[in-house]
Amino acid sequence: MKQEAGDQSVNLQAVGNIVVGVTYEDARQIALDVYKANAIELATTAKQAAVARAEEITDKFLGELKDKNPSAVSQASRPDFQIALLAAQKAYAKTGDKELATVLVDLLVSRTQQDPRSLREIVLTESLQVVPKLTIAQINTISTIFLLRYTQSQFVTKLEQLGQWYDRYIAPLVPSLSKSESLYRHLVYSGAATQELSQISIAAIFKEIYPGLFTRGFDIVNMQDLVEKYPDLKGVFQDAPLQVRKMLPPVTPELLKSVLRSANVNDEKDVERLIAAQKSDLMNDPDVLKQLIETRKGYETLADVWDHSSLKNMTLTSVGFAIGHANFQRLSGDQAPLAIWIPD
């Protein structure tokens, strides 16, 4: 029997018995049948190109799924799986943009790893609708916001390592950044970002995430009561840039908590007091920016665009987190659970 659908409906088809034991060959055939049943009629050449692209992204997705979540192939019999994949097929069939395809595939694979109707699954499903509305430059801009405002590296304990971090993660994104207001208005329109009244400079971001790299230290006399209370704490202090002052190890605040607990500082109020001391006298913004630029010249370009555009006002929505995360993984090859940014 031939199955027909109206203009705004979706045909969901299956081949053979798919209730139990779906193979990758089954999943591929199901996906392509669904695409062909829902594809609009195109001229011969365009139709061939669109079908070829649909096959390409389907094969890419199933290959990634086999590597990262092989048991999820059984989901191919579910309507939500088919509809999500259909959205990706249609988006790639339109453009043939291989960078877009990689982001879409990452979102699809991540979606299979979530519980049905969980927040992350809903966010990833929505992201598949939003990504095709964005240029790669806009997607890279989202990843820039994601990396700078919502991530930190526990391996960064020296300024030079911030240079290496820039080379690996930020340098590939900087050419996509723009001062154009239309870019940021479209990010807001898409639902990936919001534009706040408040703002934050590049220098302020790095002082917030890596205060130990930009502290001028504190007077150890003010901590004498804690040194007496926790004898092991004395060995944690280091010489600060300013003479006669001390500082704690230049690690992220979260990692610093672990360092302090290893020194038997077990009172949470004392931990917070020490971390506050590390942040109590930080370099001013121009000095921080100067040090960053001395580490990598590219920080100058980044700061110029960030501090003189709406980038400094942008925050990400849950959809923005999902897109920024997927694109970060595409460019770096690193893998990190989306649950870090979108918890249950």
Disulfide bonds with the S-S distance in Angstrom:
none
